[in-house]
Amino acid sequence: MDRSLYIAMSGAKQTLLAQTANANNLANTQTSGFKSDLEQFRSRPVSGAGFPTRVYAMNEKPGVDLSTGAMQTTGGDLDVAINGEGYLAVQGADGKEAYTRAGDLRVTPEGFLQTGAGLKVLGQDGPINIPPSEKLSIGSDGTISIIPLGSGNATTQVEIGRIKMVKLEAGNLEKSNDGLLHAKDGKPVVANADVKLAQGVLEGSNVNAISAMVDMIELARNFELQTKVMKSFDENAAVGAKLMQM
């Protein structure tokens, strides 16, 4: 009896964890450059003293869906999208280098170039700082050019930096809880000149809202089934206890 109850309990717990990841995917269907998390279940025997007579369900993340999201033309000077493979280098909340496909950039009052999530965009020598300007343009190679404010010449452009863009091998890539991609070895990735940008374009989330909704319904039904199984085991245990009393 306890074996069945343990299996149902562990299954219900892991279903809730999978539902949490799926809900996070669904909540980011409109997040620029978001990459959805993948989930899967498998059973494993409980190791320990004696024979492995107990099995528990385990929810694990086999990886991240790195497929490209839909491209949306915005025409904005600070909207960029990676054309093909590659990632933008940003400074994470912990101060370490991280990577993203979100190209909804903006300039803060202090002059720092940031993503829409407030992460500083990195150049070759650290966070990019942009002086006051009349116009800003970003080249396909990540070069940032501006027309300085008050220059008096609308055709004089000055290069002030270059966005760091990298390529990551699938085996050296992991997604952390902050939603950013990191190198597994923890070392900054060298900039790759083959990565190209498109200005005036944004890459949307690669989450399929319909599929995520279907998965949410399926996980909810699985959780309901597991709780019904636990209730059935409880009722059977109560009946067995009464029979023993007789």
C-alpha positions in Angstrom: 0.0 0.0 0.0 2.7 2.4 1.0 4.5 1.8 -2.4 1.5 3.0 -4.4 1.0 6.0 -2.1 4.6 7.0 -2.4 4.5 6.7 -6.2 1.3 8.8 -6.4 2.7 11.4 -4.0 6.0 11.9 -5.9 4.1 12.1 -9.2 1.8 14.8 -7.8 4.8 16.8 -6.5 6.7 16.6 -9.8 3.6 17.5 -11.8 3.3 20.7 -9.8 7.0 21.5 -10.6 6.3 21.0 -14.3 3.2 23.1 -14.1 5.3 25.9 -12.6 7.8 25.8 -15.5 4.9 25.7 -18.0 3.2 28.6 -16.4 6.5 30.6 -16.6 6.6 29.8 -20.3 3.0 30.9 -20.8 3.6 34.1 -18.9 6.5 35.0 -21.3 4.7 34.6 -24.6 5.1 38.3 -25.2 8.7 38.7 -23.8 11.2 39.7 -26.4 13.8 37.0 -27.1 12.4 34.5 -24.5 13.4 30.9 -24.8 11.0 28.3 -23.4 12.1 25.6 -20.9 11.6 22.0 -21.8 10.2 19.5 -19.3 10.1 15.7 -19.1 9.2 13.0 -16.6 10.9 9.7 -15.8 10.8 7.1 -13.0 13.8 6.2 -10.9 14.2 3.5 -8.2 14.9 4.6 -4.7 18.4 3.6 -3.8 19.4 2.7 -0.3 19.7 -0.3 2.0 17.9 -3.4 0.7 16.2 -4.0 -2.6 15.0 -1.1 -4.7 11.3 -1.8 -4.1 10.2 1.8 -4.3 10.1 4.0 -7.4 9.6 7.7 -7.5 8.7 10.1 -10.4 11.3 12.8 -11.3 10.8 15.9 -13.3 13.9 17.2 -15.0 14.8 19.9 -17.5 16.4 18.3 -20.5 17.3 21.7 -21.9 16.0 24.9 -23.5 14.2 25.4 -26.7 16.6 27.5 -28.7 14.5 27.9 -31.8 14.1 31.4 -33.2 11.0 33.4 -32.3 8.9 35.4 -34.7 10.6 38.5 -36.1 8.6 41.8 -35.8 9.6 44.9 -37.8 9.3 48.0 -35.5 11.6 50.5 -37.2 12.9 51.6 -33.9 16.6 52.8 -33.7 17.1 50.8 -30.5 15.3 47.7 -31.6 17.7 45.0 -32.8 17.5 41.3 -33.5 20.2 38.6 -34.0 20.2 37.6 -37.6 20.8 33.8 -37.4 22.8 32.2 -34.6 24.2 34.2 -31.7 23.5 36.1 -28.5 24.0 39.6 -27.1 26.3 39.8 -24.1 24.8 41.6 -21.0 25.7 42.1 -17.4 23.6 39.9 -15.1 22.2 41.0 -11.7 25.2 39.2 -10.1 27.6 41.3 -12.2 28.7 38.3 -14.4 28.5 38.1 -18.1 25.3 36.5 -19.4 23.6 36.1 -22.8 20.2 36.9 -24.3 18.4 37.3 -27.6 16.3 40.2 -26.3 17.0 43.2 -28.4 14.6 45.8 -27.0 17.3 48.2 -26.0 17.1 51.6 -24.4 19.4 54.4 -23.1 19.1 55.3 -19.4 19.4 58.9 -18.2 22.9 58.0 -17.1 23.7 57.0 -20.7 24.0 53.3 -20.3 22.7 51.0 -23.0 20.3 48.5 -21.4 17.8 45.8 -22.4 14.1 46.2 -21.7 14.7 44.1 -18.5 17.2 46.7 -17.2 20.4 44.7 -17.9 23.4 46.6 -19.1 24.6 45.7 -22.7 28.3 44.8 -22.8 30.8 46.0 -25.4 34.4 45.0 -25.9 35.5 46.8 -22.7 32.5 46.5 -20.4 29.1 48.2 -20.3 28.4 50.6 -23.1 27.9 54.2 -22.3 26.3 56.5 -24.9 26.9 60.3 -24.8 24.1 62.7 -25.5 23.2 62.5 -29.2 20.8 63.6 -31.8 20.6 60.3 -33.6 21.8 56.8 -32.9 22.3 53.9 -35.3 23.5 50.3 -34.8 25.3 48.5 -37.6 24.9 44.9 -38.6 28.2 44.1 -36.9 27.0 45.8 -33.6 28.9 49.0 -34.1 27.1 52.0 -32.5 27.3 55.3 -34.2 25.9 58.6 -33.1 25.5 62.2 -34.2 26.7 64.2 -31.1 24.2 66.5 -29.6 24.9 70.1 -30.7 27.5 69.1 -33.3 25.8 71.3 -35.9 26.5 68.8 -38.6 23.7 66.2 -39.2 26.0 64.1 -41.4 28.9 63.7 -38.9 28.7 60.3 -37.3 31.0 59.1 -34.5 31.6 55.5 -33.5 31.4 55.1 -29.8 31.5 51.3 -29.3 30.5 47.9 -30.5 28.0 45.5 -28.9 29.6 42.2 -27.9 27.9 39.3 -29.7 28.9 35.7 -29.2 28.1 32.1 -30.3 27.5 29.4 -27.7 27.9 25.7 -28.2 24.8 23.8 -27.1 26.9 21.7 -24.8 28.2 24.8 -23.0 24.9 26.5 -22.5 22.5 26.6 -19.6 19.6 28.7 -18.6 19.5 30.0 -15.0 16.5 31.2 -12.9 17.0 34.8 -14.1 16.0 33.7 -17.6 19.4 34.4 -19.0 21.7 32.0 -20.7 25.1 31.3 -19.2 28.2 29.3 -20.2 28.4 26.2 -18.1 32.2 26.6 -17.5 31.5 30.1 -16.1 34.0 31.8 -18.4 33.2 34.8 -20.6 32.7 33.7 -24.2 34.9 35.4 -26.8 33.2 37.8 -29.2 32.3 36.3 -32.6 32.5 38.6 -35.7 30.2 36.3 -37.7 27.2 37.2 -35.6 25.1 39.9 -37.3 22.4 42.3 -36.1 19.3 43.7 -37.8 18.2 47.1 -36.7 14.5 48.0 -36.4 13.5 44.4 -35.8 12.6 42.5 -32.6 12.6 38.8 -32.0 9.6 37.6 -30.1 9.2 34.7 -27.7 9.4 31.2 -29.1 6.6 30.0 -26.8 3.6 28.6 -28.5 0.7 29.9 -26.4 -1.7 27.2 -27.7 0.7 24.3 -26.9 1.4 25.8 -23.5 -2.3 26.0 -22.7 -2.8 22.4 -23.7 0.1 21.3 -21.6 -1.3 23.3 -18.6 -4.7 21.4 -18.9 -2.9 18.1 -19.3 -0.7 18.7 -16.2 -3.7 19.8 -14.2 -5.6 16.6 -15.1 -2.5 14.5 -14.2 -2.3 16.2 -10.8 -6.0 15.6 -10.2 -5.5 11.9 -11.1 -2.6 11.6 -8.7 -4.6 13.1 -5.8 -7.5 10.7 -6.6 -5.1 7.8 -6.4 -3.8 9.0 -3.0 -7.4 9.4 -1.8 -8.3 5.9 -3.0 -5.2 4.4 -1.1 -6.3 6.2 2.0 -9.8 4.8 1.8 -8.4 1.3 1.2 -6.1 1.7 4.2 -9.1 2.7 6.4 -11.1 -0.3 5.3 -8.2 -2.6 6.0 -7.8 -1.2 9.5 -11.5 -1.9 10.2 -11.1 -5.4 9.0 -8.1 -5.9 11.3 -10.1 -4.6 14.3 -12.9 -7.2 13.6 
